[in-house]
Amino acid sequence: MNPSTAQARVIVDELVRNTVSHVVLCPGSRNAPLSIALYDAAAAGRLQLHVRIDERGAAFLALGIAARTGRPVAVLCTSGTAAANFHPAVLEADRAGVPLIVLTADRPPELRAAGASQVIDQHQLYGNAIRYFDELAVAERRAGQNSYWRGQICRAWNAAYGEWRCGPVHLNIPFREPLVPEIDDDGEWYESLEGRPDGARWTELPDFGALPSFVVPSARHGLVIACDTGVQAASEWAELHGWPVVSETGGIGLAGATAISSGAWLLGVEEFISRHKPEQVLCIGRPTVFRQVQRVLSDPGVEVLLVRPDSDWPAPAHNVRQVGQWFDEPTKPADPEWLASWQRADKAASSAVTEALAAEPWPSGLRLATELVDAVPEGSLLVVGSSNPTRDVALAGRLRPDVLVHRNRGVAGIDGMVSTAIGAATVHRGHSYALLGDLTFLHDASGLLTGPAEQRPDLTIVVLNDDGGGIFSLLEQGAPEHNASFERVFGTPHGADLGALCAGYRVPHVVAETLTEFREALKPAPGLRVVEVRVDRTRHRELHARLRTAVSSAVRAV
């Protein structure tokens, strides 16, 4: 057996022993030893192998799988710019706390020094976005390496998953030729390449979160803000202790009597929030969408308790009181009238939004999000893209505690969302949906490319096509005084034919022109498909302004 083959077989075996059950592979020459070892392991039923030709999409596919399973997923590529294309997903995994094991093949040192083809500096390629980096020594024809290889895999797994906070790790693995097993490979090596007995990992390590630290709320007038993590647990805690709970995903995942589905609207009503300023905010995760949430967190009169934050604490006023992995019992009972006032305002705001949207002609982004959230079956997964979709879903104000939601809000980019949705849907039991903007969809259109041997999940991708950057019409750039520059540098119309693009990837596509057609298109069906809804983005700003006025008037009347 040649050294590269021996090393690759051991690495794959130890990954499996460390509970890695999904690996995403991009084809290449220098990573051939690991590619063949992974194929053999998948053929033996030891892991599930996903093959993609685009490294950027492959990494986001792995991220989607890891985010939904909560377990480390490995992603592998060859050397050179292939490894650089993993970087956006690594950044997202870092900020979102998703466990990825990034394996990049490389040329050995003597070829790198000689200026060989397909060589870049892969040492610390991803900077400080990773929890752990190591370059394995080049495999040699000698004994004493089995334990080293296995030990380094365990170190990487522990850094990705077993420590206080999950995240990406990077192993750079240089291989010398030969890169494939010899024809007469008899399996002999200079020592036993077996792992620990009974399938145990080489080094036993504790699972993530074994010893959580707690924050202790101590206010009668408190508010829970739940982001992507811990929404269900936050709902249960809030109901038990009488605190209103709002979420950056609107009502999706929120449950219980204290759930405030219109939280994103209420926090933006200055008159309401001035009379309902919480003493403490229990913030789970990192809010990234709404400026009104940031204003509450930055109020110097509000104590902020952070639960499961990332390395960059959401502390706009640098006033964080406590940080922990979970929340404990409060030291004071909540004020019942405080909760009741939030509930009355929530009812008024929700009714105002529902009434206003019912009178709105089809289609609009907010109406589309409302219909989608209402229509998805119980137990569905909803993957929401950045920009307008994540705002529209939250502002739709529908309580759906029976729906799971995923968003790439680590760095809140539009990168890789098609691939992320496919990855998350692949491991979800039940039908899945994704709501993406047209630019987000086009940015990762290659994620639709799924080979005939690869699994296609039951996923309906809804594309809100407003022919450009509709999000900017809601920001300062969209104000009338910037009309001259807006369309060229922010609106960026593209005129792309999404149907023709989907046809090229052999993915079913339909344009839903009427509300009846949209509802029909949302009915669960097997396989991957795209539903396009074309929206006039010139109406976004005026519609949002009209809804804000309606909500403010309704809340003032309570």
N, C-alpha and C positions, 0 to 999 in steps of 0.2 A: 504494500500500500504506500502511495506517495504521501509526503507530509501534508500537502494541502487537503487531500481527501481525508486524511486522518483527523486533522484539525476541524474541518467542516462537519464531519459526522459527530464528533464529540460536542461541538457547539450546539448543533441542532438537538441532540439528545438532551443536553442540559437545559436548553430552553423549554423543552416539553416538560422536564422534571420540575421546572419552575413555573408551572401552570400556564405557560404561553400556548394557547390553543389556536390562535389566528396569526398568520404571517402573510404580509403583502410583499410580493416579489416583482422587481423590474428586471427584464432580461438584459444581460451584458456578458462580456467575456471574462473580465477579471473576477467577477463574483460567481463564476461557474461552479467552483467547488461547493459553495453553500447552496446554489440553485439545485444542483443534483441531489444533495443531501436532503433538502427540503422536499423535493419531489418524492423521494423514497419514503420519507416520513409521512407525507400526505397519502401516498398509495397504501401505506400500512395502517391508515386510520388514526395516526397519532396526533395530527393537527389538520387544520383547514387552511389550504393554500389559495391565495388570491393573486392572480397575475395581471399586471397592468403595464402598458408601454410608456406611460407618462409619469415620471417620477413625482412631479408636483401633485398630480391627482392621486397617485398611489399613496403618498404620505397622508393626504387628507382622508382617503378611504380608511387607512389604518386608524386615524384619529377618530373618525366616526364610530368605528367598531369599538375602540377602547373607551370612548366616552359613554357608550350605551352599556357595555359589559362591566365597566369599572375595573377591568383587568389589563395588564400590560399586553400590548400588541407589538410585534416586531415588524420592521419594514426594511427591505434590503435593496441595495443598488450597486452598480459598478462604480468605478472611480471617475474623477473629473467633474464636469458640470452636472452630471447626474446627481451627485451628492449635493451640489449647491441648490438643486431644485427641491430638495427636502426642506429647505430653510423656512419658508412661510409656515408650513405645518408645525415645525419645531417651535417656532415663536408662539403660535396659537396654543400648542400643548403646554408650553411653559406658563403662559399667563392664565390658562384655563385649568391647570393642574391635571392634565390628562397623561396617563403613563404610556410612553412610547419607548421602545428599544430600537434605536436607529443603528443599523449595521451598514457601514460603507466599506466596500472592498477597495483595495489600493494596490499600487505597484510596490514592490519591495524597495528599500532605501537605495540600493545600487542603481535601479532603473530611474528613480526620481532624480538622483544626482546626475544621471546621464541625459536628462532632458527628454525622457521617453514621452511618447504620445499619451494623451488623455491623462495628464498629470496636473494636479493643482495641489496647493498646500491644504491638506485635509485635517491637520492638527488644530483642534479647537475651532473647527470650521463654523460652529454655531455660537461662538462666543460664550457669554454668561447665561444663555437661554437654557442650558442643560444642567442637570443635577450632577452629572458625572461624565467624565471623558477618560478613555484609555485607548492607546494603540497597542494591540496585542503584538508580542514578538513574532517574527516570522517563524513558521513551523520548521523544525529541523529533524533530521534522521537520528534521533537520540531518545533515550528514555527520560522520564521526569516531567513530561509536559501535560499529561492527561489531567492531573490535579490542578495545574496552573490554569488551563483552559476552562475547566469547570468552575474553579473558584472565581474567575473573572466574570463569568456569566452570572454567578450568584451576586457578586458585588453590583453589577449593573441592574439586576432585578431589584435588589434592595433599594438602590438609589431611586429607581423609577417608581417603586410601589411601597416598599417596606418602611420608609422613613416617615417623618411627620407630614409631608405633603407630596402628593404624586407629581410626576412631571417627566420630561424626556431625558434620556441618556444616550450617549453616543459611543459606540465601539468602532474604531477604525481598524480594519483587518487587512494587512498586506499579504498577498499570496505570491509565491514563486511558482513558475511552471515546473512540472505539468499541472494543469488546472482541472483535468478530468481524470477519473480512475483509469489505470492501465487495463488493457484487455485481459491480461493474465493476473489481475488483482486477486490475490489469495486471502486478503484480509489480515495478513500478518503485520504486526508492528512491534516496536522494541519493548513494549510493556502492554499490560492489559489496558484497553480503552473503555472498560466498563465503568459505570457510575456506581453510586451507593446501592445496596441491596433494596429490593422491593420498590424500585422506582423513586426512591427518596432523592431530594436535591443534595448537592455536594455539601453545602453549608446551610443549616437550618436557620431561618430568620423569622422575626415576628412580622405579622401582617400589619399593614398601614392602620393607624388609628387605634392601636391596642391600648394605649394609655392617654386618652384625651384629656385636655385641659378645658376648664369651664369658665364662662363668663356668668356673672350673677346680677341679673336685673334688680333694681331697687326703687323703681318709680311707680307711682299710682297712675300717671298719665304717660303711657308708653305706646310705641308704635313698632311693629315688626315690618321690616322691608326684606322680602325674600327675592333672591336673584335666581340663578340657574340651579344652584345646589340647595338641597334641603328644603324644598318648597313644601313637601308633604309634612315633614317633621315640624317645620315652622308653623304650619296650619294647626297641627295637633297641639303644639305648645301654646299658641295664641288662644285657641278655644278653651283650653284647660285653665288658663290664667287671666282671661278676659281682656287681652290686648287686641286691638284691630290689627289685621295683617294685610298688607298690600304686596303685590309682586310686579317685577319688571316684565313678566310675561302675561300681565293682565289677570284673567281669571283661570287660565289654564293651570291645572295642578292644585289650585287653591281649594280648600275644603273647610267645612266647619262653619259655625254660626258667626264667627268674628271675621270671616273673609270679606274684604272690601274690593269688589271687582272693578270699581271705577277709580281706583287709587291714583292712577296716572293723571286723571282729570282733576281730582280733588286737590292733589298737591300743587297743581298749577293755579288754583283759585286763591289769590292773595288774601282776600277778605276772610275766606274760610281758614286758611292755614295760620293766619295771625291770631285767630281765636282758638285754634286747635294745635298750637305748637307743643309737640311732645317734650316731656322732661328728658326722656331717654329714647333712643332708637336702637333696636336690636337688629343689626344689619347682617344678613347671612349671605356670604359671597361678596361679589364686587359689582355694584350697579354701574352701568355704562351707557344707558340709552337716554334717560330723561334729565334735562337740566333742572327741573323742579325737584327731583330727588337730590341732586347735588346741593341745591340751595338749602334744603332741610339739614343735610349732613354738615353743611358749613356754618350753620347758625351757631354762634358762640354760646348761646343759651341752651343748646341741646347736647347732652352727653351721648357719645356714640360707643356702642359695644359691638365689636366685630367678631363674627363667627366664621371660621374657615375662610379667611381672606387669602389672597395670593401675596406674593412678595411685595407688591406695590399696594399698600393699604389704601382703601378708599377714604381718605381723610383730607378733604379739601381745606379744612380749617386747622388741620393738625391737632384736633381736639379729642382723639380717641382715648377713651377711659380704660377699656379692657379689650384684650384680644384672646380668643380661645378657639378650641376645636368644636365645642358644643355649648349648649346653654343649660343653666341650672335652674332650680326653683327660685322665684323672686322672693325678696325679703319683705315686700309689702303687698297687700291685696290691691287689685286694680279698682279704679273708680267706675262703678256700673254706668253712671251717666255719661262719662267720657266715651265709653264704647257705644252707648245708645246714640249719642250725637253723631258719631261717625257713621253709624248704620242708617240714620235718617238721611244724612247727606248723600250716602251711597245710593240709596233708593231713588232719591230725587235726581241725582246725576245720571244714573243708569236709564231712568225713564226718559230723561231729556235726550240722551244720545240715541236711544232706540227710536223715539218719535222723529227726531231729525233725520236719521238715516233712512227710515221708512219712506220719508217724503223725497229722498234723494234719488234722482234717476240712475238706473243701472247703465254702466258700471262705474264704480269708484273704488279706490283702494280700501277705504274703511268699510264700505258695503261688502266688498269681496271678502275681506277678513272676517267680518261678522258671519256671512253665509258659510264660509269654510269652517270656522270654529263650531258653528251650530251643527254642521252636517257630518263631521267625521265620526265614525262609529266609536262606541265605548272601547277603551283599551288601545286606541290608535296611538301611533307616534306622529308628532308634528314637528318637522324640522323647519326652523324659521330663519330666513336670510337676514342680513344686516340691512341698514338704510330704512326705507319705508316699511317693508314687511314686518320687522320686529316692532315698530311703533304701531302699525295698524292693528296687529293682533292684540297688543296690550290695550289699545284704546277702544277696541271692540267691546270690552266690558262684559264678556260672557264668562260665567263660572262653569268650568269643565274640569272638575276634580278627577274625572275618569280618563283624561287624556295626558299622555307624556309629551314633554316638549324638549327640544334640543336646539341650542343656538351656539354658534362660534363667537362668543363674546370675550375671549381672552384678549385679543387685539382688535376685535370688532371689525375685521376686514371682510371683503367679499370673496377672498381667495378660496378656491376649493370647495364651494358649497354643494355643487352637484355630487362630487365625490364623497364629501362628508355625509350627505343625505343617503347615498347608496350604501355606504359603510354602516351607518346606524340602522338603516332598514334591514340590512342583511342579517343582523342578529336580533331584530325585534320580532317577537311572536305576535303576529297579527298584521293588519294592513298599516302602511305608513304613508304619510303625506309630507310634502315640502312646499313652502310658500317662498318663492324667490322673485326678486326683481329681474328685469330683462338684462341689465348690465351684469348682475351677479351670475345669471345663467350663462350668458355669452362668455364671461371670463373663464368659466370652467366647463365649456361645452365638451371638451375632450373627455370629461368624466363619464359621458354617455357611452364611450367606447368600451364595450364589454365583450370579450371574446366568446365564441360559441361554447367553449368548455367551462366558462365561468358562471357563477350563480347570479341570476337576476332576481332581486327581491321584488315583492309586491309593493311598489312605490308609485304614487301619483304625484308628479311634480307640477305644481300650479305656478305659472309664470305670469306675474303682473307686468305686462308690457306697456310702458308709457313712453317708449322710444327715446330713452335717455336717462339722465340723472335727475329723476323726479324729486329725490330727497332734497336737493339744493333749493327747490322752490319754496321749501318750508324754513330755510335758514336765512341768514342775513343776505346771502348772495342773491336770493330771490326777491328782494325788495324792489319796488318799481324804479328806484333811482339807479339800479344796476342793469336795467333792461338791455342796454347797448351791448354789454359784454356777456350777458347771461347765456344766451343760446349757444354761442361758439365754445366757451371754455367751461361751462357748468352743465348746461342742458345736454350737450353732446349727442344729438340725434344720430342714429346709426342706420335705420331703415333695413335692418337685417330680416331675412325671411326665416323665421324660426321653424316653420314647417319643413322647408327644404333642408335645413340643417339636421333636423331630427330624422328625416328620411335617409340622409346620408349615413346616419348611425343605426338605421333600421329600428328606430324607436317610434312607436305609435304617437301621433300628435293630433290634437283637435283644437280648433278655435271655438270657444264658447262665447257667442255673440249675445245671447239672451240669458236672463236669469234661469229660465227653465233648462236651457242647454247646459248651463254651469252645474246646476244641481244634478242633472243626469250624469254628467261627466265625473262627478265626485263619488259615484257609487263604486264600492270596492270591486276591483277586477284583478286577475292575476298578472304578474309581470310589471315591467317598467313602462310608464307612459307619461306624456306631457300634455297638460291642459293650458292653453294660452288664453288670457283675457286681455284685450287691448283697451287701455285707459287713456283719457286725455289728461296729461299732467298739468296743463294750464289751469285746471280747476282745483288742484290740491290746496293751494294756499287759502283761497276763499272758503273752501269747505271747512278746513280746520278752524279758521277764524269764526265762522258761523257756529260751529259746534262749541267752541270755547265760550262764546256769548250765551248760548243756550244753557250750558252747564252752570255758568256763573249765575244766571238769572234764577235757575231752578234751586240752586243751593242757597242763595240769599233768601228765597221764599220759605225755607224750612224753619 
